Amino acid sequence: MYKLFFQLVFKRMDPEQAHHLAFRWIRLAARTPVLRTFVAAVLAPRHEELRTEALGLRMHGPFGLAAGFDKNAVAIDGMSMLGFDHIEIGTVTGEPQPGNPKKRLFRLVADRALINRMGFNNEGSAAVAERLAARTPVFRTAVGVNIGKTKAVPEDEAVGDYVKSTERLAGHADYLVVNVSSPNTPGLRNLQATEALRPLLTAVREAADRTVTGRRVPLLVKIAPDLADEDVDAVADLAVELGLDGIIATNTTIARDSLGLKSAGSLTAETGGLSGAPLKERSLEVLSRLYARVGTRITLVGVGGIENAEDAWRRILAGATLVQGYSAFIYEGPFYSRAIHKGLAARLAASPYATLAEAVGAETRKVTR
């Protein structure tokens, strides 16, 4: 039913307009008590065998919503209602910004992919912090906060910008993510170099610790799939050295030629980050490499091209404790999370592993022995 609706309605709409329309429907449903209970019962059934502990948090399962969908923390309950086990909001910047000029979001339907050059459009960390502080949760879910650099802030002042967002948002976050891997903010990916990343992560860690004294806010970094293998290794080593809690692998890619895209050249030529199905193999490679390097010392989150339960299961076997999706949700619709949970439960039952935690990294360990 949804796929027919997508073909007849959403596919004919501007992608960003379709996003806002779907967003309004989700938020409306989540504000309607009887309706949200019914929707959650249908779309978010719980599988006890998928219960997951990660980052010091207990979650109903391992599958969450990646950053980018809910930039301003306005639909946390709505997305939880649809079955996501954790919700990562943002990317949030120190100051509000409109993002890049429209048109800035493109569907590559033949490739089940998206290209975006949104440019961190959001209301800014002060407004998002205020909204999170005033929130009364309807559904229990873990909320991650993804922070990035304000475009107008020079690269050499980036640390202060991240610290400002950290001080405002850390107290409202179940975990915090430093995003240095979006291709849509000039100079941002330069911060992935370890000589720039070390002082940034150190400053954010210190700011989170002095802002939130009653608990440790887990800190993760999100990296790009376009890093060379030796740079992936360097980030992994740095994360262990600094005592980071996790790495999210991966963000969108600027690659085109190596992905075997089927869509028209006019679409693939659009600048911005590509997400969705074509990204899955490189994201899986990066994840496996990270796990081989860090093992169980830090938590890995797999994201990029997760369309179905098999994709999620492969990420878990490669080393991901948590997995996230976004682009496939656009194509699969409201039953996306339900199908992944059901498929994961079936794969776990058919596997030699007694628990999901036991399956994490199993395939990578076989290769690296």
Backbone torsions as a table, in degrees:
resi	resn	phi	psi	omega
1	MET	NA	-46.8	-179.1
2	TYR	-63.8	-40.4	-177.8
3	LYS	-62.6	-36.2	175.4
4	LEU	-66.8	-43.5	178.3
5	PHE	-60.9	-40.8	179.1
6	PHE	-60.7	-45.2	-178.6
7	GLN	-65.1	-39.6	-174.0
8	LEU	-84.6	-29.3	-173.3
9	VAL	-118.8	-68.4	-172.5
10	PHE	-60.8	-40.3	-177.2
11	LYS	-62.8	-26.6	-179.3
12	ARG	-86.8	-8.9	-178.6
13	MET	-96.7	155.9	169.1
14	ASP	-57.0	132.8	-175.5
15	PRO	-55.8	-39.2	-179.0
16	GLU	-70.8	-36.8	175.5
17	GLN	-65.1	-41.1	178.1
18	ALA	-62.6	-38.8	177.4
19	HIS	-60.2	-47.9	-178.9
20	HIS	-65.1	-36.7	178.6
21	LEU	-64.8	-49.0	178.9
22	ALA	-61.7	-38.0	179.2
23	PHE	-60.4	-43.8	179.7
24	ARG	-63.5	-41.6	179.7
25	TRP	-63.5	-42.4	-180.0
26	ILE	-63.5	-44.7	-179.8
27	ARG	-65.4	-39.3	178.8
28	LEU	-63.7	-44.9	179.2
29	ALA	-61.6	-39.5	-178.4
30	ALA	-70.4	-20.9	178.5
31	ARG	-89.5	-4.3	-177.4
32	THR	-105.1	106.5	-168.6
33	PRO	-51.8	-54.0	-176.6
34	VAL	-67.4	-41.4	-178.5
35	LEU	-64.0	-44.9	-177.7
36	ARG	-65.7	-34.9	177.4
37	THR	-64.7	-42.8	178.9
38	PHE	-65.4	-46.4	-178.7
39	VAL	-61.4	-45.1	179.9
40	ALA	-63.3	-38.2	179.3
41	ALA	-63.0	-36.0	-178.4
42	VAL	-81.7	-44.4	-170.6
43	LEU	-95.5	-17.0	-175.6
44	ALA	-127.9	48.7	175.1
45	PRO	-64.1	144.6	-176.3
46	ARG	-94.3	138.5	175.1
47	HIS	-114.4	108.1	-174.8
48	GLU	-57.5	-33.5	-177.6
49	GLU	-69.2	-13.4	179.9
50	LEU	-95.6	-1.0	-179.5
51	ARG	-55.5	136.6	-169.9
52	THR	-129.8	137.4	171.2
53	GLU	-112.8	122.7	-179.2
54	ALA	-153.4	143.5	177.4
55	LEU	58.2	27.5	-178.1
56	GLY	76.5	11.1	-176.8
57	LEU	-115.3	148.5	173.4
58	ARG	-103.1	126.7	-177.4
59	MET	-125.3	155.1	178.4
60	HIS	-64.6	-27.2	-179.2
61	GLY	-167.2	-177.0	-174.3
62	PRO	-91.6	-3.2	-167.3
63	PHE	-102.8	120.8	-177.2
64	GLY	-125.8	174.2	177.4
65	LEU	-91.8	125.2	179.6
66	ALA	-71.0	158.4	176.3
67	ALA	-62.0	152.4	177.7
68	GLY	115.6	-28.7	-179.0
69	PHE	-80.8	-48.8	179.7
70	ASP	-112.9	87.4	-173.2
71	LYS	-74.0	-25.7	-171.2
72	ASN	-119.2	17.1	176.2
73	ALA	59.9	44.5	-179.1
74	VAL	-106.3	-8.2	-174.2
75	ALA	-136.0	33.3	-178.3
76	ILE	-61.0	-48.8	179.6
77	ASP	-65.8	-35.9	179.4
78	GLY	-63.4	-42.1	-179.0
79	MET	-74.9	-32.3	173.2
80	SER	-65.6	-38.5	176.3
81	MET	-57.4	-32.8	-179.1
82	LEU	-83.5	-0.9	171.6
83	GLY	108.2	1.9	178.1
84	PHE	-74.0	132.5	-174.2
85	ASP	-80.8	-22.1	170.0
86	HIS	-147.2	153.7	-176.7
87	ILE	-122.9	123.1	176.4
88	GLU	-105.0	113.3	-178.1
89	ILE	-90.7	163.7	178.9
90	GLY	106.6	-169.7	14.1
91	THR	-77.4	135.9	179.3
92	VAL	-106.0	135.6	179.4
93	THR	-109.9	165.2	-178.1
94	GLY	-58.1	-39.9	179.8
95	GLU	-118.9	152.0	176.4
96	PRO	-65.0	147.4	177.0
97	GLN	-154.2	147.6	-175.9
98	PRO	-78.8	-13.3	-175.3
99	GLY	85.0	-169.8	-177.7
100	ASN	-78.4	160.9	179.4
101	PRO	-61.4	148.6	175.3
102	LYS	-80.8	151.3	6.9
103	LYS	-84.5	136.2	-169.9
104	ARG	-140.0	6.5	177.2
105	LEU	-136.0	130.0	-173.0
106	PHE	-135.3	136.9	175.4
107	ARG	-95.6	133.8	170.1
108	LEU	-109.0	80.2	-169.9
109	VAL	-61.3	-41.4	-178.9
110	ALA	-61.7	-24.2	-178.9
111	ASP	-105.4	-0.3	-176.0
112	ARG	51.9	51.4	-174.6
113	ALA	-137.8	169.0	174.3
114	LEU	-131.8	150.3	165.0
115	ILE	-120.1	129.3	176.9
116	ASN	-131.9	145.3	169.2
117	ARG	-133.1	49.7	-175.5
118	MET	-59.8	-41.2	177.4
119	GLY	80.3	37.4	176.7
120	PHE	55.1	48.1	174.4
121	ASN	-70.8	121.0	-178.7
122	ASN	-165.0	169.8	-175.1
123	GLU	-85.0	-2.4	178.8
124	GLY	92.7	156.4	-172.1
125	SER	-65.0	-32.1	-179.9
126	ALA	-65.8	-45.6	-179.4
127	ALA	-67.1	-41.4	-179.4
128	VAL	-67.4	-39.2	177.6
129	ALA	-62.4	-41.2	178.6
130	GLU	-63.0	-40.6	179.6
131	ARG	-66.5	-42.7	179.0
132	LEU	-64.9	-38.1	179.7
133	ALA	-64.7	-33.1	-177.2
134	ALA	-87.8	-5.4	-173.3
135	ARG	-71.7	135.4	170.7
136	THR	-112.1	104.6	-173.3
137	PRO	-64.1	139.7	173.7
138	VAL	-93.8	-43.0	178.8
139	PHE	-115.1	139.1	178.7
140	ARG	-76.5	120.4	178.8
141	THR	-153.6	153.5	176.0
142	ALA	-80.1	137.6	-178.4
143	VAL	-119.4	115.6	173.1
144	GLY	-96.2	150.0	178.6
145	VAL	-121.1	120.3	-177.4
146	ASN	-100.4	122.6	-176.8
147	ILE	-116.4	146.3	-179.8
148	GLY	-139.0	-179.0	-177.4
149	LYS	-87.2	134.7	171.1
150	THR	-63.4	133.2	-173.7
151	LYS	-58.3	-39.5	-175.8
152	ALA	-73.9	-12.0	-178.8
153	VAL	-81.1	126.2	179.1
154	PRO	-61.2	154.1	-177.6
155	GLU	-58.0	-36.5	-177.6
156	ASP	-76.3	-3.9	175.4
157	GLU	-113.2	11.9	-175.2
158	ALA	-62.2	-38.5	-176.8
159	VAL	-57.6	-45.3	179.7
160	GLY	-63.2	-34.6	179.3
161	ASP	-67.7	-43.5	177.2
162	TYR	-65.5	-40.3	179.6
163	VAL	-62.1	-41.0	178.4
164	LYS	-59.0	-46.7	178.3
165	SER	-64.5	-38.4	179.3
166	THR	-61.8	-45.9	-178.7
167	GLU	-62.6	-33.1	-179.9
168	ARG	-80.2	-34.1	-166.5
169	LEU	-108.6	-21.4	-173.2
170	ALA	-57.7	-37.1	-178.6
171	GLY	-66.7	-15.8	-178.6
172	HIS	-107.5	3.4	-173.7
173	ALA	-106.5	135.7	169.3
174	ASP	-75.7	-28.3	169.4
175	TYR	-154.0	158.9	-175.7
176	LEU	-123.3	137.9	-178.4
177	VAL	-121.8	127.9	173.0
178	VAL	-92.3	114.8	-179.0
179	ASN	-96.3	111.7	176.4
180	VAL	-122.4	21.5	-169.0
181	SER	-128.0	6.0	174.0
182	SER	-72.5	137.8	178.1
183	PRO	-84.6	2.1	-169.3
184	ASN	-102.5	2.3	172.0
185	THR	-116.9	117.5	-175.7
186	PRO	-53.5	130.8	176.6
187	GLY	82.2	-8.3	-173.7
188	LEU	-62.9	-43.9	-175.8
189	ARG	-67.7	-15.2	174.6
190	ASN	-63.3	-24.8	-178.5
191	LEU	-73.1	-8.0	176.3
192	GLN	-75.7	-19.4	176.4
193	ALA	-61.6	135.0	-170.4
194	THR	-60.6	-31.3	-179.9
195	GLU	-67.8	-25.8	174.8
196	ALA	-92.4	-32.7	-175.5
197	LEU	-72.3	-36.2	-177.9
198	ARG	-58.8	-53.7	179.8
199	PRO	-65.9	-31.6	178.8
200	LEU	-65.0	-51.7	-178.0
201	LEU	-66.4	-36.1	177.5
202	THR	-62.6	-44.3	-179.5
203	ALA	-66.1	-40.3	178.9
204	VAL	-66.4	-41.9	177.8
205	ARG	-59.7	-46.2	-179.7
206	GLU	-64.3	-40.3	179.5
207	ALA	-65.7	-40.8	178.4
208	ALA	-64.1	-40.5	-177.2
209	ASP	-68.7	-38.6	-179.9
210	ARG	-79.6	-21.2	179.5
211	THR	-82.6	-39.4	-178.1
212	VAL	-117.6	106.4	-173.5
213	THR	-99.3	-16.9	-175.8
214	GLY	-85.5	-10.4	-179.0
215	ARG	-159.1	165.2	174.8
216	ARG	-94.6	123.4	176.0
217	VAL	-84.5	115.7	179.6
218	PRO	-58.4	139.1	-178.5
219	LEU	-120.7	129.0	178.5
220	LEU	-126.1	162.3	173.4
221	VAL	-123.9	141.9	179.7
222	LYS	-107.7	127.2	-174.4
223	ILE	-115.4	164.1	-177.6
224	ALA	-89.4	151.7	174.6
225	PRO	-74.0	-11.8	-175.3
226	ASP	-86.5	-1.5	176.3
227	LEU	-64.4	141.9	171.2
228	ALA	-66.3	155.1	-176.5
229	ASP	-56.1	-40.3	-179.4
230	GLU	-67.1	-29.0	176.6
231	ASP	-74.7	-34.9	172.7
232	VAL	-59.3	-45.7	178.2
233	ASP	-60.5	-41.2	-178.3
234	ALA	-65.1	-41.1	177.4
235	VAL	-65.4	-41.6	178.3
236	ALA	-59.4	-46.5	-180.0
237	ASP	-63.5	-40.1	179.1
238	LEU	-64.8	-41.7	179.9
239	ALA	-60.3	-41.0	177.8
240	VAL	-67.7	-44.1	-179.1
241	GLU	-58.9	-42.4	-176.4
242	LEU	-85.2	-4.8	-179.0
243	GLY	73.2	30.1	175.7
244	LEU	-61.9	156.3	-179.3
245	ASP	-89.5	-22.5	-178.5
246	GLY	-172.6	169.3	174.9
247	ILE	-131.0	135.8	174.8
248	ILE	-102.9	122.9	-177.2
249	ALA	-130.6	111.1	12.5
250	THR	-144.7	172.5	172.9
251	ASN	-79.2	-166.8	179.8
252	THR	-75.0	166.1	-178.1
253	THR	-114.4	150.0	172.6
254	ILE	-95.7	-3.2	179.1
255	ALA	-68.7	152.2	175.6
256	ARG	-137.6	-55.3	-170.0
257	ASP	-60.8	-32.6	-174.4
258	SER	-86.1	1.3	-171.6
259	LEU	-98.1	-7.0	179.8
260	GLY	64.1	40.6	-174.9
261	LEU	-68.6	142.9	-179.7
262	LYS	-98.8	-19.0	-174.5
263	SER	-68.7	161.6	-178.5
264	ALA	-58.7	145.7	-177.2
265	GLY	-58.4	-30.0	179.9
266	SER	-65.2	-30.1	177.0
267	LEU	-78.2	-48.5	-176.0
268	THR	-66.9	-19.3	178.5
269	ALA	-78.4	-10.9	178.8
270	GLU	-62.7	137.3	177.8
271	THR	-76.4	156.9	179.6
272	GLY	127.9	-177.6	-178.6
273	GLY	-90.7	132.3	178.3
274	LEU	-96.7	133.5	178.1
275	SER	-130.1	166.9	177.8
276	GLY	109.8	-161.5	-170.2
277	ALA	-52.9	-41.5	-176.9
278	PRO	-63.7	-15.4	-175.7
279	LEU	-87.7	-12.7	-165.8
280	LYS	-62.1	-40.4	-175.1
281	GLU	-69.9	-42.9	178.4
282	ARG	-66.6	-40.0	178.1
283	SER	-61.9	-39.0	178.1
284	LEU	-65.8	-39.7	177.9
285	GLU	-61.2	-45.8	-179.5
286	VAL	-63.0	-43.5	-180.0
287	LEU	-60.6	-47.6	180.0
288	SER	-61.1	-40.0	179.6
289	ARG	-65.1	-41.0	177.9
290	LEU	-61.9	-45.8	-177.3
291	TYR	-65.1	-39.2	177.6
292	ALA	-61.4	-27.7	-177.8
293	ARG	-86.7	-41.1	-171.7
294	VAL	-108.7	-17.5	-178.5
295	GLY	57.1	-131.4	-177.2
296	THR	-95.9	9.5	-176.3
297	ARG	-69.6	-29.5	175.5
298	ILE	-136.7	161.7	-179.3
299	THR	-85.0	132.8	176.4
300	LEU	-108.1	140.2	179.2
301	VAL	-118.8	122.0	-178.8
302	GLY	-96.8	127.3	179.2
303	VAL	-149.7	147.8	179.9
304	GLY	122.1	97.8	176.6
305	GLY	80.6	21.9	178.8
306	ILE	-84.9	99.3	-176.9
307	GLU	-95.2	-28.7	-171.5
308	ASN	-151.3	-178.1	-176.7
309	ALA	-64.1	-34.6	179.6
310	GLU	-63.9	-40.8	176.5
311	ASP	-62.1	-43.9	179.7
312	ALA	-64.3	-41.7	-179.9
313	TRP	-63.6	-41.8	177.8
314	ARG	-61.6	-37.2	178.0
315	ARG	-66.5	-40.3	179.1
316	ILE	-63.9	-46.6	178.9
317	LEU	-63.2	-28.3	179.2
318	ALA	-77.8	-21.4	178.3
319	GLY	139.2	1.7	-178.7
320	ALA	-84.9	126.9	171.1
321	THR	-80.3	-36.0	177.1
322	LEU	-121.4	150.5	173.9
323	VAL	-129.4	155.4	-178.7
324	GLN	-137.0	153.6	175.3
325	GLY	-137.7	160.2	174.4
326	TYR	-153.4	-64.7	-172.7
327	SER	-58.4	-41.8	-178.7
328	ALA	-64.6	-26.6	177.0
329	PHE	-60.1	-34.7	179.2
330	ILE	-63.1	-37.6	-176.7
331	TYR	-90.5	-29.5	-176.4
332	GLU	-92.4	-29.0	176.7
333	GLY	83.7	-162.7	-168.5
334	PRO	-66.8	-17.3	179.4
335	PHE	-90.8	7.4	-177.3
336	TYR	-56.5	-55.1	-177.9
337	SER	-65.6	-42.0	-179.8
338	ARG	-57.4	-45.2	-178.8
339	ALA	-64.4	-39.0	180.0
340	ILE	-67.5	-43.7	178.1
341	HIS	-61.9	-45.7	-179.9
342	LYS	-61.6	-43.8	-179.9
343	GLY	-67.4	-38.6	177.4
344	LEU	-64.0	-42.7	178.9
345	ALA	-60.6	-41.8	179.4
346	ALA	-65.7	-42.0	-179.4
347	ARG	-68.0	-38.8	177.3
348	LEU	-63.7	-42.6	-179.8
349	ALA	-62.9	-33.5	-177.9
350	ALA	-88.0	-3.8	-175.7
351	SER	-92.3	170.7	175.3
352	PRO	-82.7	5.0	-174.0
353	TYR	-97.9	134.4	-177.9
354	ALA	-76.0	-29.7	-178.9
355	THR	-136.6	163.4	176.8
356	LEU	-64.3	-38.6	-179.9
357	ALA	-60.9	-35.0	179.4
358	GLU	-67.0	-28.8	-178.7
359	ALA	-78.3	-20.5	-175.0
360	VAL	-61.1	119.3	176.2
361	GLY	79.6	5.6	-173.9
362	ALA	-60.0	-42.4	-178.8
363	GLU	-71.9	-38.4	178.8
364	THR	-66.2	-37.4	178.3
365	ARG	-63.2	-36.2	179.0
366	LYS	-62.2	-41.8	-176.2
367	VAL	-72.5	-34.4	-171.9
368	THR	-94.7	0.0	179.3
369	ARG	-66.7	NA	NA
